[in-house]
Every structure is written in structure tokens, then in C-alpha cells.
Amino acid sequence: MAHFGFENDISAAMRIDKSMTKVPLMRWERKLAERPGSCGSSKNSPSKPLQQQNSVHSRTPGRTPFKSSKDKTLTPSSAATGDRFIPNRNTTQVDLGHFLVTNRSASTNGEPISPTKEHFQKTMNENLNGQKFESKIMGYHQRPPELPEGAGSQLKVLYSMATPGTNTKSLRHIPQAPERILDAPEILDDYYLNLLDWSSQNVLAVCLGASVYLWHATSGEIQQLMEMEGNDEYVSSISWMNEGNHLAVGTSTTEVQLWDVTKMKKLRSMGGHSARVGSLSWSAHILSSGSRSGYIHHHDVRVADHLVSSICAHSQEVCGLKWSPDGKILASGGNDNALHVWSSDLGQQSAVYSFNQHQAAVKALAWCPRQHSLLASGGGTADRCIRLWNVNTGTCLTSVDTNSQVCALLWSKDYKELISSHGFALNQLTIWSHPSMTKVTELTGHTSRVLHMAMSPDGSTVVSAAADETLRLWKCFAVDPQKKAQKSVAQLETGIMRKMCIR
């Protein structure tokens, strides 16, 4: 039987998780055993009660007398953990520690890593391994429960309990692929132009070099509306009238032309500018045009003497121009990094508000369809910010850094969301939730900067035009048919009640 005892001793010595009993005495235990009149906690010497010393010393003791067991309780020698703290193997990440050690040694011997590659490696580690690299390798307690799959929070879950009867609101589905892709050859790669617009009659107008083409979304028919005559001439801006039958065309020859789309005929040409016309906007029968000279002209298309007023708005090219939905306020953005807000009084030469917070050209402008005093503006490459303004008070409500050039902005008609188009490096379309301005999703596919955007009359589809000579149609704001029917019924009942009210 002796060999069985020997094997048991070997097994006990190999297991470090087990409490250690057959170990040499510690230093304080040996001193306690050697001291006369004291009780040793050793297992070899029997324990005796300590007796209090009543004798009076004739001289001052050189050290503090030893206190009895009545004054202080001694640490028991048969502790469960022995003389050292042993980690728990179940919670210790041995493989992770070995990987970190070998990875660090390999990285120090090799060539230095660039910041871009280091950031890429860090991002991949976070996506693949989660929070493992930020946690401790040695573990002394039991692990907390794992994070549930699909949970949004990165905090460690200590306790979780499913509450019955709670329903979370499901997010709507946004297609990540375009519904249709159209070719747009010879579209100009110029940030300061406005070459795309969608009419209320569901006709899309796009400028391709010196020509203007019409695409009927219902039938898919394509028509060429006009073409410039000169070799170096090109179309620099277009804008549909609210009724959708007339199209204003700005050219590089400083002219503003008005076309009747139903008859495919040019009605008139309006001059007055000294440089190309890069931006247009309608307010009822008033057409406002902005040129590279920095001037804004207001035209009344009903009369022969069309020029109503002329304003020196910017020191450089006017690249953004938008009337509010109620036609009371005009917003203009220029290459001088300025954003101006003008009243509907066309004779007024000074702006109501002037904002200089943007650090680059302000081309992207969009008015909220639900709050007519809410304006969104976007800056160029040096700015990269989307700012929301309250034009009644002249204050900036929100500012968001998008990390890329902001080329165009549009508000959704059915959702409290805003969509923006961007340039380098992703060339994406981004949907933002309002008023939190949190990112909902990104739509990618263009291989060059997305310069222009337009929205369909029903508000469900957004078309984007990029320098890669493609048009992509995104059905990103589609409404549930049941909700749409309920909304139309509610609007009909509201209209009937208004008509029945006594005036």
C-alpha cells in the first residue's frame, strides 16, 4: 500500500488549486515557537495558554514586550488558502496571454507599423475579439454572464432578466442596393454646379455636358430638351417650377432660359449676369439665380422687364440657393464660406442673418418640410460639417462632423430624417435621424463623389448623381402602405372638417 500513498502525495503536489497543508512553517510561526512562554501555532508543538507577566522589570525594556493572546488574536496557521493567493484557472486567459506575448515580441523585431495599418488592426481586433484584449488576463473570481447576442451595449452584463410583455419597436428596412442605375455620360465633375432636379410631374431633368435630358420615371422614356451651340458652352444649373411644366436652365453664357417641357419649346432667355449661373430657385413666379460673380438676381417670369432686383450677396460664386417651402425666406451659400438668410422683400439689400461658422464653401442647403424655419447646411472639404439653423432666432441648433465633403442635403417628407451625399473617401449617402442627428445607415455604391441629389414627388425615392457618370435611385424612404392609407384618410377627414367649419 506504500506505493499508493506515494502516488497520492505526487498528485497532491501537482494540483495547485488544492489548499496546501504540508508546507514548512513560516518565519513568524518559527519565531513564535522559539520564544519562551509563548504558544506556537505549529502543529509539532502543543498549544498552551499564554500567562500574563506580572513581574516588574528593573530596567526599561529594549523592545516592546510581546502581547498576549487576549490583546490580539493570532492568525491561524491552518488557513484554507495557505500562504499565497492562487488564481482561478477557469477565469485565467492563458491562451490570450501567450498570444499577446508572442505578438508583441514579433512586432518589436519587425519593421515599424504605419498609423493607418495600426488603426486597421485595432479595428479588426475589436470587431473579431470584442473586449477580450481590454480585459484582465489573470482571474481570481468567477466570470460574469456573457453579453447576450444582439445587445447594443458593450458593458458587461452582471444580471439579466427577461421581462414578459415588453415589445421593442422594430426599425424599418432600408434597402442597401439601388433600385435602378442609369448612365450619365459627360456629367461635369464640378462641386459648384447644380445639375439635377425632379419635378412634381415625376420627370427627372439632368444636365450632361452641353445638353439637358428628361427621364420620365413612369414610362422610362428619355428625351433631349436642349443643347448648347458653342463648343466650350455648357449647362451649369437647372430648376423645376413648382407646377412641374416649366424648367429654368442656367448656362455658362450668363443666360437664364425658361423652357416649356410639354411643348419642348424655349419660352424666353433672361440676361443680366456677368458670369455663369450656377444656382437657381423658384418661389411661385419669382425665379432667383446666383452666379459666379457673387450676385443674386430675382426675375419675374410673367413680365417682359423680368429683372426685379439685384443683390451683391457674396464675394465669390453663389453655389447654393434655396427658397423656403412657404416662400418667405431665401437662403444662399457661397464659395466665400458664408451663409446668408434673406427675407421675401426683394428690394432689401442686406441679409437678415449672416453665418460664418462654415470653414469651406456652402453648397448643400435644405429646408425642413415640417418646420419652415429650420434650415440645414453643409460645408465642403475643409469644413465637412452639417449644421442646423433656426432662422427665426439666428442660432445654430446642431453641428455634426461627417468626416467628408458634404455635397447635397435633402429632408424626408414622411420621416424625421435627413439624407446627405458625400465625397472622398467613401462617396456615400448617409441618413441622419432628427433631432438627435444620429447616423441611421449609409448607402454605398458610387465610386466617385456624389455631387447632386433629388427626391421623387412621393418622397420615397432619392436619386443621386456622381462624378462616376451614373445615376442611382435609392428607395430609402418608402412608407408602409397601411400607414400611408391611414395618413391619407386622416388628411381627408381634416380637410372635410375644415370645409364644414363656419367662417
Secondary structure, DSSP 8 states (H G I E B T S, - for coil): -HHHHHHHHHHHHH-SSS---S----HHHHHHHHSTT-----SSS------------SS--SS-----TTTS----SS-TTTTS----TTT--HHHHHHHHHHHHHHHHS----HHHHHHHHHHHHHHHTTGGGS-SS--S-------TT-S--S--S-----TT----------SS-SEEEE-TT----TT-B-EEE-TTSEEEEEETTEEEEEETTT--EEEEEE-SSSS--EEEEEE-TTSSEEEEEETTS-EEEEETTTTEEEEEE---SS-EEEEEEETTEEEEEETTSEEEEEETTSSS-EEEEEE--SS-EEEEEE-TTSSEEEEEETTS-EEEEES-TT--S-SEEE---SS-EEEEEE-SS-TTEEEEEE-TTT-EEEEEETTTTEEEEEEE-SS-EEEEEE-SSSSEEEEEE-TTT--EEEEETTTTEEEEEE---SS-EEEEEE-TTSS-EEEEETTSEEEEE--S---HHHHHHHHHHHHHHHHHHHHS--
